[in-house]
Amino acid sequence: MKLSKLLFGMAACALTAAPLTTLAQQPIVIKFSHVVAHDTPKGLAAEYFAKRAGELTKGKAKVEVYANSTLYKDKEEMEALQLGAVQMLAPSLAKFGPLGVKEFELFDLPYVFDNYNELHRVTQGPVGASLLKKLEPKGVTGLAFWDNGFKSFSANTPIKSPADLKGKKMRIQSSKVLEEQIRALSALPQVMAFSEVYQALQTGVVDGTENPISNLYTQKMFEVQKHLTLTEHGYLGYAVVVNKKFWEGLPADVRGQLEAAMKEATTYANKIAKEQNDKDLEAVKKSGKTQVYVPSAAEKLAFKKALAPVHVKMESRIGKDLLQSVYKETGFDPNKL
């Protein structure tokens, strides 16, 4: 990351965080940076939050949304938040493992959630609240969990069984769990920034990827992937976070209004996530560029069995007690597959 870029952002932050007695007529500016397209579930939810934040604070706060890595890429944005160059992010949950909060990697485990109901019992319950609390020592305050969707595998060759991914170079986010997941399929994990994936697929630097359909479609990855199999093997979601010092320095009334706006935005985000993925799947099919395959129950079970050992191997990293509390909510048992 260029130092000048961060320093510029920090200077802007200093202005926005100045006492209201000094800048009485100026709104508090909240820079909300993210790495996906504006018309993805996260992008739409960020815009919705910005709108409601302005309305509920009656203009006292102004949320500026920067989509598609226009400010920072995957590897830069968390550092930028901690340094105060931006005030708000919604990173994918895989980003918190490298930050030092390994418990978040439970969300990367394959097939830990079969549907949104199981997922929400975790993210909207005591487990989710306790996870957000673990971010505080890192200078980060967690506000909410937002859905994107369930990930599926794509490549330029058909994927009907785990063996079909053997030897394939598969792009993943930086996550020890995801690395282990790809290795369990005898494929080769390739960690890469989200903004670089299209070109890497186009040039053959990587053979395939895993994504919710909304990301596959809005980033046009379907144009450079001939096959998509709806394995729905993993979950991709986000945690909306703010710089802790900035958040706690806000006037109490403004912070309360922003919390109300976030609550509304979260309801909206989770509502549109499935709708958007369903809509984008139809668009991928209509494009004719990617053949979409729906695995049979037996084929999907084969993927589950192949990936179950990842849970056992990652137990010590994520925490046995935490995993048991999640399994209790979802009914998943990797030892019974």
C-alpha positions as YAML, in Angstrom:
chain: A
units: angstrom
residues:
- id: 1
  name: MET
  ca: [0.00, 0.00, 0.00]
- id: 2
  name: LYS
  ca: [1.33, 3.45, -0.84]
- id: 3
  name: LEU
  ca: [2.03, 5.49, 2.26]
- id: 4
  name: SER
  ca: [0.78, 8.67, 0.59]
- id: 5
  name: LYS
  ca: [-2.60, 7.05, -0.03]
- id: 6
  name: LEU
  ca: [-2.98, 6.10, 3.61]
- id: 7
  name: LEU
  ca: [-1.79, 9.46, 4.87]
- id: 8
  name: PHE
  ca: [-4.29, 11.23, 2.64]
- id: 9
  name: GLY
  ca: [-7.07, 9.03, 3.98]
- id: 10
  name: MET
  ca: [-5.96, 9.61, 7.57]
- id: 11
  name: ALA
  ca: [-5.91, 13.36, 7.04]
- id: 12
  name: ALA
  ca: [-9.43, 13.21, 5.70]
- id: 13
  name: CYS
  ca: [-10.44, 11.09, 8.69]
- id: 14
  name: ALA
  ca: [-8.99, 13.67, 11.07]
- id: 15
  name: LEU
  ca: [-11.20, 16.30, 9.49]
- id: 16
  name: THR
  ca: [-14.31, 14.17, 9.70]
- id: 17
  name: ALA
  ca: [-13.60, 13.28, 13.31]
- id: 18
  name: ALA
  ca: [-13.06, 16.88, 14.39]
- id: 19
  name: PRO
  ca: [-15.28, 18.13, 17.24]
- id: 20
  name: LEU
  ca: [-18.69, 19.30, 16.12]
- id: 21
  name: THR
  ca: [-18.07, 22.60, 17.87]
- id: 22
  name: THR
  ca: [-15.33, 23.24, 15.29]
- id: 23
  name: LEU
  ca: [-17.23, 22.01, 12.25]
- id: 24
  name: ALA
  ca: [-20.74, 22.75, 13.43]
- id: 25
  name: GLN
  ca: [-22.31, 22.92, 9.98]
- id: 26
  name: GLN
  ca: [-20.39, 20.10, 8.35]
- id: 27
  name: PRO
  ca: [-21.65, 16.52, 8.36]
- id: 28
  name: ILE
  ca: [-19.60, 13.71, 9.81]
- id: 29
  name: VAL
  ca: [-18.24, 11.88, 6.78]
- id: 30
  name: ILE
  ca: [-18.03, 8.09, 6.96]
- id: 31
  name: LYS
  ca: [-16.04, 6.52, 4.16]
- id: 32
  name: PHE
  ca: [-17.42, 3.03, 3.49]
- id: 33
  name: SER
  ca: [-15.01, 1.05, 1.32]
- id: 34
  name: HIS
  ca: [-15.62, -2.36, -0.23]
- id: 35
  name: VAL
  ca: [-14.20, -4.51, -3.02]
- id: 36
  name: VAL
  ca: [-17.24, -5.79, -4.95]
- id: 37
  name: ALA
  ca: [-19.49, -4.21, -7.56]
- id: 38
  name: HIS
  ca: [-22.16, -1.72, -6.55]
- id: 39
  name: ASP
  ca: [-24.94, -3.99, -7.85]
- id: 40
  name: THR
  ca: [-24.02, -7.00, -5.68]
- id: 41
  name: PRO
  ca: [-25.93, -7.70, -2.45]
- id: 42
  name: LYS
  ca: [-23.19, -6.00, -0.42]
- id: 43
  name: GLY
  ca: [-22.97, -3.07, -2.79]
- id: 44
  name: LEU
  ca: [-26.73, -2.50, -2.74]
- id: 45
  name: ALA
  ca: [-26.87, -2.84, 1.05]
- id: 46
  name: ALA
  ca: [-24.05, -0.33, 1.48]
- id: 47
  name: GLU
  ca: [-25.95, 2.19, -0.65]
- id: 48
  name: TYR
  ca: [-29.12, 1.51, 1.32]
- id: 49
  name: PHE
  ca: [-27.28, 2.09, 4.60]
- id: 50
  name: ALA
  ca: [-25.84, 5.35, 3.27]
- id: 51
  name: LYS
  ca: [-29.32, 6.55, 2.34]
- id: 52
  name: ARG
  ca: [-30.90, 5.63, 5.67]
- id: 53
  name: ALA
  ca: [-27.96, 7.01, 7.65]
- id: 54
  name: GLY
  ca: [-28.41, 10.39, 6.01]
- id: 55
  name: GLU
  ca: [-32.15, 10.33, 6.64]
- id: 56
  name: LEU
  ca: [-32.09, 9.15, 10.25]
- id: 57
  name: THR
  ca: [-29.30, 11.54, 11.28]
- id: 58
  name: LYS
  ca: [-31.01, 14.35, 9.36]
- id: 59
  name: GLY
  ca: [-27.81, 15.08, 7.51]
- id: 60
  name: LYS
  ca: [-25.50, 15.03, 10.53]
- id: 61
  name: ALA
  ca: [-23.70, 12.03, 9.04]
- id: 62
  name: LYS
  ca: [-22.86, 11.43, 5.41]
- id: 63
  name: VAL
  ca: [-21.82, 7.95, 4.28]
- id: 64
  name: GLU
  ca: [-19.66, 7.89, 1.15]
- id: 65
  name: VAL
  ca: [-19.57, 4.43, -0.46]
- id: 66
  name: TYR
  ca: [-16.53, 3.42, -2.50]
- id: 67
  name: ALA
  ca: [-17.21, 0.18, -4.39]
- id: 68
  name: ASN
  ca: [-15.12, -2.18, -6.52]
- id: 69
  name: SER
  ca: [-11.76, -1.61, -4.78]
- id: 70
  name: THR
  ca: [-11.69, 2.05, -5.84]
- id: 71
  name: LEU
  ca: [-10.00, 2.96, -2.53]
- id: 72
  name: TYR
  ca: [-8.36, -0.23, -1.30]
- id: 73
  name: LYS
  ca: [-7.92, -3.82, -2.39]
- id: 74
  name: ASP
  ca: [-8.54, -6.91, -0.27]
- id: 75
  name: LYS
  ca: [-5.15, -6.92, 1.41]
- id: 76
  name: GLU
  ca: [-5.11, -3.19, 2.09]
- id: 77
  name: GLU
  ca: [-8.53, -2.33, 3.43]
- id: 78
  name: MET
  ca: [-8.27, -3.79, 6.93]
- id: 79
  name: GLU
  ca: [-5.03, -1.94, 7.62]
- id: 80
  name: ALA
  ca: [-6.61, 1.23, 6.26]
- id: 81
  name: LEU
  ca: [-9.51, 0.81, 8.69]
- id: 82
  name: GLN
  ca: [-7.25, 0.22, 11.68]
- id: 83
  name: LEU
  ca: [-5.19, 3.30, 10.80]
- id: 84
  name: GLY
  ca: [-8.31, 5.41, 10.34]
- id: 85
  name: ALA
  ca: [-7.90, 6.07, 6.61]
- id: 86
  name: VAL
  ca: [-11.47, 4.80, 6.17]
- id: 87
  name: GLN
  ca: [-14.14, 4.47, 8.80]
- id: 88
  name: MET
  ca: [-16.24, 1.51, 7.63]
- id: 89
  name: LEU
  ca: [-15.77, -1.76, 5.77]
- id: 90
  name: ALA
  ca: [-17.75, -4.92, 5.10]
- id: 91
  name: PRO
  ca: [-14.99, -7.50, 4.55]
- id: 92
  name: SER
  ca: [-15.76, -11.09, 3.80]
- id: 93
  name: LEU
  ca: [-15.54, -13.20, 6.95]
- id: 94
  name: ALA
  ca: [-12.37, -14.90, 5.71]
- id: 95
  name: LYS
  ca: [-10.51, -11.61, 6.25]
- id: 96
  name: PHE
  ca: [-10.65, -11.83, 10.03]
- id: 97
  name: GLY
  ca: [-8.47, -14.91, 10.33]
- id: 98
  name: PRO
  ca: [-5.40, -13.07, 9.02]
- id: 99
  name: LEU
  ca: [-6.31, -10.21, 11.38]
- id: 100
  name: GLY
  ca: [-5.73, -12.64, 14.24]
- id: 101
  name: VAL
  ca: [-9.29, -13.65, 15.05]
- id: 102
  name: LYS
  ca: [-9.16, -17.23, 13.84]
- id: 103
  name: GLU
  ca: [-12.60, -18.08, 15.18]
- id: 104
  name: PHE
  ca: [-14.14, -16.34, 12.16]
- id: 105
  name: GLU
  ca: [-12.73, -19.10, 9.98]
- id: 106
  name: LEU
  ca: [-15.61, -21.31, 11.06]
- id: 107
  name: PHE
  ca: [-17.59, -19.59, 8.29]
- id: 108
  name: ASP
  ca: [-15.12, -20.96, 5.74]
- id: 109
  name: LEU
  ca: [-15.80, -24.56, 6.71]
- id: 110
  name: PRO
  ca: [-17.42, -26.55, 3.88]
- id: 111
  name: TYR
  ca: [-21.09, -27.47, 4.24]
- id: 112
  name: VAL
  ca: [-21.33, -26.18, 7.82]
- id: 113
  name: PHE
  ca: [-24.59, -24.43, 6.83]
- id: 114
  name: ASP
  ca: [-27.17, -26.07, 4.58]
- id: 115
  name: ASN
  ca: [-29.45, -23.05, 4.34]
- id: 116
  name: TYR
  ca: [-30.00, -19.47, 5.48]
- id: 117
  name: ASN
  ca: [-32.09, -20.51, 8.49]
- id: 118
  name: GLU
  ca: [-29.21, -22.50, 9.95]
- id: 119
  name: LEU
  ca: [-26.81, -19.68, 9.14]
- id: 120
  name: HIS
  ca: [-28.91, -16.99, 10.80]
- id: 121
  name: ARG
  ca: [-29.25, -19.00, 14.00]
- id: 122
  name: VAL
  ca: [-25.49, -18.49, 14.27]
- id: 123
  name: THR
  ca: [-24.94, -14.99, 12.88]
- id: 124
  name: GLN
  ca: [-27.98, -13.45, 14.57]
- id: 125
  name: GLY
  ca: [-27.61, -15.32, 17.85]
- id: 126
  name: PRO
  ca: [-25.19, -15.43, 20.79]
- id: 127
  name: VAL
  ca: [-22.42, -17.05, 18.73]
- id: 128
  name: GLY
  ca: [-22.44, -14.20, 16.23]
- id: 129
  name: ALA
  ca: [-22.47, -11.55, 18.96]
- id: 130
  name: SER
  ca: [-19.53, -13.17, 20.74]
- id: 131
  name: LEU
  ca: [-17.52, -13.27, 17.51]
- id: 132
  name: LEU
  ca: [-18.02, -9.57, 16.83]
- id: 133
  name: LYS
  ca: [-16.85, -8.82, 20.38]
- id: 134
  name: LYS
  ca: [-13.53, -10.54, 19.62]
- id: 135
  name: LEU
  ca: [-12.69, -7.77, 17.13]
- id: 136
  name: GLU
  ca: [-12.54, -5.04, 19.80]
- id: 137
  name: PRO
  ca: [-8.89, -5.62, 20.84]
- id: 138
  name: LYS
  ca: [-7.92, -5.09, 17.18]
- id: 139
  name: GLY
  ca: [-9.32, -1.57, 17.19]
- id: 140
  name: VAL
  ca: [-12.37, -2.71, 15.25]
- id: 141
  name: THR
  ca: [-16.04, -2.60, 16.26]
- id: 142
  name: GLY
  ca: [-18.34, -5.14, 14.64]
- id: 143
  name: LEU
  ca: [-21.83, -3.91, 13.80]
- id: 144
  name: ALA
  ca: [-23.57, -6.65, 11.81]
- id: 145
  name: PHE
  ca: [-23.34, -9.71, 9.61]
- id: 146
  name: TRP
  ca: [-24.49, -9.40, 6.00]
- id: 147
  name: ASP
  ca: [-25.19, -12.33, 3.70]
- id: 148
  name: ASN
  ca: [-23.93, -12.77, 0.20]
- id: 149
  name: GLY
  ca: [-24.68, -16.37, -0.58]
- id: 150
  name: PHE
  ca: [-23.48, -19.93, -0.93]
- id: 151
  name: LYS
  ca: [-20.41, -20.59, -3.05]
- id: 152
  name: SER
  ca: [-20.16, -22.95, -6.00]
- id: 153
  name: PHE
  ca: [-17.20, -24.18, -8.02]
- id: 154
  name: SER
  ca: [-16.47, -23.05, -11.56]
- id: 155
  name: ALA
  ca: [-13.81, -24.12, -14.07]
- id: 156
  name: ASN
  ca: [-13.29, -24.62, -17.79]
- id: 157
  name: THR
  ca: [-13.93, -28.35, -17.55]
- id: 158
  name: PRO
  ca: [-17.01, -30.15, -16.16]
- id: 159
  name: ILE
  ca: [-17.22, -30.63, -12.38]
- id: 160
  name: LYS
  ca: [-19.40, -33.58, -11.39]
- id: 161
  name: SER
  ca: [-17.27, -35.16, -8.68]
- id: 162
  name: PRO
  ca: [-14.42, -34.15, -6.34]
- id: 163
  name: ALA
  ca: [-12.02, -35.96, -8.69]
- id: 164
  name: ASP
  ca: [-12.81, -33.45, -11.44]
- id: 165
  name: LEU
  ca: [-10.97, -30.75, -9.50]
- id: 166
  name: LYS
  ca: [-7.78, -32.78, -9.03]
- id: 167
  name: GLY
  ca: [-4.74, -30.74, -10.01]
- id: 168
  name: LYS
  ca: [-6.78, -27.60, -10.77]
- id: 169
  name: LYS
  ca: [-5.43, -24.24, -9.66]
- id: 170
  name: MET
  ca: [-8.35, -22.78, -7.70]
- id: 171
  name: ARG
  ca: [-8.48, -19.16, -6.56]
- id: 172
  name: ILE
  ca: [-9.39, -18.65, -2.91]
- id: 173
  name: GLN
  ca: [-9.34, -15.90, -0.34]
- id: 174
  name: SER
  ca: [-6.55, -15.94, 2.21]
- id: 175
  name: SER
  ca: [-7.77, -18.54, 4.71]
- id: 176
  name: LYS
  ca: [-6.13, -21.60, 6.21]
- id: 177
  name: VAL
  ca: [-9.50, -23.35, 6.16]
- id: 178
  name: LEU
  ca: [-10.03, -22.63, 2.47]
- id: 179
  name: GLU
  ca: [-6.50, -23.80, 1.69]
- id: 180
  name: GLU
  ca: [-7.25, -27.07, 3.45]
- id: 181
  name: GLN
  ca: [-10.59, -27.34, 1.64]
- id: 182
  name: ILE
  ca: [-8.93, -27.10, -1.78]
- id: 183
  name: ARG
  ca: [-6.20, -29.55, -0.81]
- id: 184
  name: ALA
  ca: [-8.85, -32.03, 0.38]
- id: 185
  name: LEU
  ca: [-10.07, -32.05, -3.23]
- id: 186
  name: SER
  ca: [-6.49, -32.68, -4.48]
- id: 187
  name: ALA
  ca: [-6.55, -29.24, -6.11]
- id: 188
  name: LEU
  ca: [-4.07, -26.39, -5.74]
- id: 189
  name: PRO
  ca: [-5.12, -23.34, -3.67]
- id: 190
  name: GLN
  ca: [-4.17, -19.98, -5.16]
- id: 191
  name: VAL
  ca: [-4.63, -16.95, -2.87]
- id: 192
  name: MET
  ca: [-5.44, -13.87, -4.91]
- id: 193
  name: ALA
  ca: [-7.08, -10.45, -4.49]
- id: 194
  name: PHE
  ca: [-10.68, -10.38, -5.67]
- id: 195
  name: SER
  ca: [-10.00, -7.58, -8.14]
- id: 196
  name: GLU
  ca: [-7.41, -9.72, -9.95]
- id: 197
  name: VAL
  ca: [-9.50, -12.87, -10.43]
- id: 198
  name: TYR
  ca: [-11.10, -12.12, -13.81]
- id: 199
  name: GLN
  ca: [-7.77, -11.54, -15.52]
- id: 200
  name: ALA
  ca: [-6.24, -14.58, -13.82]
- id: 201
  name: LEU
  ca: [-9.08, -16.76, -15.12]
- id: 202
  name: GLN
  ca: [-8.86, -15.19, -18.56]
- id: 203
  name: THR
  ca: [-5.12, -15.81, -18.88]
- id: 204
  name: GLY
  ca: [-5.10, -19.24, -17.25]
- id: 205
  name: VAL
  ca: [-3.10, -18.21, -14.21]
- id: 206
  name: VAL
  ca: [-5.84, -20.02, -12.30]
- id: 207
  name: ASP
  ca: [-8.21, -22.69, -13.62]
- id: 208
  name: GLY
  ca: [-11.25, -22.01, -11.52]
- id: 209
  name: THR
  ca: [-12.76, -20.38, -8.50]
- id: 210
  name: GLU
  ca: [-15.47, -20.58, -5.85]
- id: 211
  name: ASN
  ca: [-18.02, -17.80, -5.59]
- id: 212
  name: PRO
  ca: [-21.64, -17.00, -4.92]
- id: 213
  name: ILE
  ca: [-23.39, -16.47, -8.23]
- id: 214
  name: SER
  ca: [-23.74, -12.71, -7.71]
- id: 215
  name: ASN
  ca: [-19.96, -12.31, -7.64]
- id: 216
  name: LEU
  ca: [-19.46, -14.65, -10.59]
- id: 217
  name: TYR
  ca: [-21.94, -12.61, -12.61]
- id: 218
  name: THR
  ca: [-21.19, -9.00, -11.62]
- id: 219
  name: GLN
  ca: [-17.43, -9.49, -12.02]
- id: 220
  name: LYS
  ca: [-18.09, -11.17, -15.40]
- id: 221
  name: MET
  ca: [-16.16, -14.28, -14.37]
- id: 222
  name: PHE
  ca: [-18.83, -16.34, -16.15]
- id: 223
  name: GLU
  ca: [-17.39, -15.01, -19.42]
- id: 224
  name: VAL
  ca: [-14.11, -16.85, -18.76]
- id: 225
  name: GLN
  ca: [-15.47, -19.99, -17.08]
- id: 226
  name: LYS
  ca: [-17.16, -22.63, -19.23]
- id: 227
  name: HIS
  ca: [-18.61, -24.70, -16.39]
- id: 228
  name: LEU
  ca: [-20.35, -23.93, -13.10]
- id: 229
  name: THR
  ca: [-21.54, -26.64, -10.72]
- id: 230
  name: LEU
  ca: [-23.98, -25.64, -7.99]
- id: 231
  name: THR
  ca: [-22.13, -27.38, -5.18]
- id: 232
  name: GLU
  ca: [-23.16, -24.66, -2.69]
- id: 233
  name: HIS
  ca: [-20.35, -26.02, -0.54]
- id: 234
  name: GLY
  ca: [-19.48, -22.91, 1.41]
- id: 235
  name: TYR
  ca: [-20.86, -19.65, 2.67]
- id: 236
  name: LEU
  ca: [-19.65, -16.17, 1.78]
- id: 237
  name: GLY
  ca: [-20.79, -13.40, 4.04]
- id: 238
  name: TYR
  ca: [-19.53, -10.17, 5.48]
- id: 239
  name: ALA
  ca: [-19.11, -8.43, 8.80]
- id: 240
  name: VAL
  ca: [-19.77, -4.70, 8.74]
- id: 241
  name: VAL
  ca: [-17.09, -3.10, 10.88]
- id: 242
  name: VAL
  ca: [-15.98, 0.38, 11.87]
- id: 243
  name: ASN
  ca: [-12.87, 1.94, 13.30]
- id: 244
  name: LYS
  ca: [-13.43, 1.57, 17.06]
- id: 245
  name: LYS
  ca: [-11.93, 4.92, 18.06]
- id: 246
  name: PHE
  ca: [-13.97, 6.77, 15.43]
- id: 247
  name: TRP
  ca: [-17.19, 4.98, 16.39]
- id: 248
  name: GLU
  ca: [-16.83, 5.63, 20.10]
- id: 249
  name: GLY
  ca: [-16.00, 9.27, 19.41]
- id: 250
  name: LEU
  ca: [-19.31, 9.93, 17.68]
- id: 251
  name: PRO
  ca: [-22.02, 11.89, 19.50]
- id: 252
  name: ALA
  ca: [-24.29, 9.38, 21.26]
- id: 253
  name: ASP
  ca: [-27.40, 10.46, 19.35]
- id: 254
  name: VAL
  ca: [-25.69, 10.12, 15.96]
- id: 255
  name: ARG
  ca: [-24.25, 6.72, 16.87]
- id: 256
  name: GLY
  ca: [-27.70, 5.53, 17.92]
- id: 257
  name: GLN
  ca: [-29.22, 6.73, 14.66]
- id: 258
  name: LEU
  ca: [-26.48, 5.00, 12.68]
- id: 259
  name: GLU
  ca: [-27.11, 1.78, 14.62]
- id: 260
  name: ALA
  ca: [-30.78, 2.02, 13.65]
- id: 261
  name: ALA
  ca: [-29.80, 2.57, 10.01]
- id: 262
  name: MET
  ca: [-27.49, -0.46, 10.18]
- id: 263
  name: LYS
  ca: [-30.26, -2.63, 11.60]
- id: 264
  name: GLU
  ca: [-32.51, -1.69, 8.69]
- id: 265
  name: ALA
  ca: [-29.69, -2.19, 6.17]
- id: 266
  name: THR
  ca: [-28.97, -5.64, 7.59]
- id: 267
  name: THR
  ca: [-32.57, -6.74, 7.15]
- id: 268
  name: TYR
  ca: [-32.43, -5.39, 3.61]
- id: 269
  name: ALA
  ca: [-29.05, -7.01, 2.85]
- id: 270
  name: ASN
  ca: [-30.12, -10.44, 3.97]
- id: 271
  name: LYS
  ca: [-33.41, -10.20, 2.10]
- id: 272
  name: ILE
  ca: [-31.86, -9.31, -1.24]
- id: 273
  name: ALA
  ca: [-28.90, -11.72, -1.03]
- id: 274
  name: LYS
  ca: [-30.84, -14.81, -2.11]
- id: 275
  name: GLU
  ca: [-32.99, -12.84, -4.54]
- id: 276
  name: GLN
  ca: [-29.92, -11.36, -6.22]
- id: 277
  name: ASN
  ca: [-28.12, -14.70, -6.50]
- id: 278
  name: ASP
  ca: [-31.20, -16.35, -7.99]
- id: 279
  name: LYS
  ca: [-31.57, -13.51, -10.48]
- id: 280
  name: ASP
  ca: [-27.90, -13.59, -11.46]
- id: 281
  name: LEU
  ca: [-27.99, -17.37, -11.90]
- id: 282
  name: GLU
  ca: [-30.70, -16.95, -14.52]
- id: 283
  name: ALA
  ca: [-28.58, -14.29, -16.22]
- id: 284
  name: VAL
  ca: [-25.57, -16.63, -16.29]
- id: 285
  name: LYS
  ca: [-27.71, -19.37, -17.84]
- id: 286
  name: LYS
  ca: [-29.14, -17.00, -20.46]
- id: 287
  name: SER
  ca: [-25.66, -15.79, -21.43]
- id: 288
  name: GLY
  ca: [-24.88, -19.20, -22.91]
- id: 289
  name: LYS
  ca: [-21.23, -18.75, -21.94]
- id: 290
  name: THR
  ca: [-21.28, -21.00, -18.90]
- id: 291
  name: GLN
  ca: [-22.90, -24.41, -18.64]
- id: 292
  name: VAL
  ca: [-24.64, -24.70, -15.26]
- id: 293
  name: TYR
  ca: [-24.77, -28.17, -13.71]
- id: 294
  name: VAL
  ca: [-26.98, -29.15, -10.78]
- id: 295
  name: PRO
  ca: [-25.43, -32.11, -8.94]
- id: 296
  name: SER
  ca: [-27.62, -35.00, -7.88]
- id: 297
  name: ALA
  ca: [-28.07, -35.79, -4.19]
- id: 298
  name: ALA
  ca: [-25.49, -38.55, -4.50]
- id: 299
  name: GLU
  ca: [-22.99, -36.27, -6.23]
- id: 300
  name: LYS
  ca: [-23.43, -33.58, -3.61]
- id: 301
  name: LEU
  ca: [-22.96, -36.16, -0.84]
- id: 302
  name: ALA
  ca: [-19.67, -37.16, -2.47]
- id: 303
  name: PHE
  ca: [-18.45, -33.57, -2.12]
- id: 304
  name: LYS
  ca: [-19.61, -33.47, 1.51]
- id: 305
  name: LYS
  ca: [-17.75, -36.67, 2.32]
- id: 306
  name: ALA
  ca: [-14.60, -35.47, 0.59]
- id: 307
  name: LEU
  ca: [-14.65, -32.21, 2.53]
- id: 308
  name: ALA
  ca: [-15.74, -33.48, 5.97]
- id: 309
  name: PRO
  ca: [-12.11, -34.07, 7.10]
- id: 310
  name: VAL
  ca: [-11.50, -30.32, 6.85]
- id: 311
  name: HIS
  ca: [-13.71, -29.83, 9.90]
- id: 312
  name: VAL
  ca: [-11.70, -32.29, 11.96]
- id: 313
  name: LYS
  ca: [-8.36, -30.89, 10.84]
- id: 314
  name: MET
  ca: [-9.34, -27.28, 11.60]
- id: 315
  name: GLU
  ca: [-10.95, -27.99, 14.98]
- id: 316
  name: SER
  ca: [-7.88, -27.04, 17.01]
- id: 317
  name: ARG
  ca: [-7.41, -23.83, 15.00]
- id: 318
  name: ILE
  ca: [-10.99, -22.58, 15.28]
- id: 319
  name: GLY
  ca: [-11.81, -24.01, 18.71]
- id: 320
  name: LYS
  ca: [-13.62, -27.19, 19.63]
- id: 321
  name: ASP
  ca: [-16.15, -25.53, 21.94]
- id: 322
  name: LEU
  ca: [-17.04, -22.92, 19.32]
- id: 323
  name: LEU
  ca: [-17.53, -25.55, 16.65]
- id: 324
  name: GLN
  ca: [-19.72, -27.64, 18.93]
- id: 325
  name: SER
  ca: [-21.91, -24.62, 19.64]
- id: 326
  name: VAL
  ca: [-22.27, -24.06, 15.88]
- id: 327
  name: TYR
  ca: [-23.03, -27.73, 15.19]
- id: 328
  name: LYS
  ca: [-25.68, -27.58, 17.89]
- id: 329
  name: GLU
  ca: [-27.43, -24.79, 15.98]
- id: 330
  name: THR
  ca: [-27.07, -26.36, 12.53]
- id: 331
  name: GLY
  ca: [-27.27, -30.10, 13.20]
- id: 332
  name: PHE
  ca: [-24.12, -30.73, 11.17]
- id: 333
  name: ASP
  ca: [-21.86, -33.61, 12.22]
- id: 334
  name: PRO
  ca: [-18.75, -34.22, 10.09]
- id: 335
  name: ASN
  ca: [-18.26, -37.62, 11.71]
- id: 336
  name: LYS
  ca: [-21.57, -38.98, 10.44]
- id: 337
  name: LEU
  ca: [-21.06, -38.48, 6.72]
...
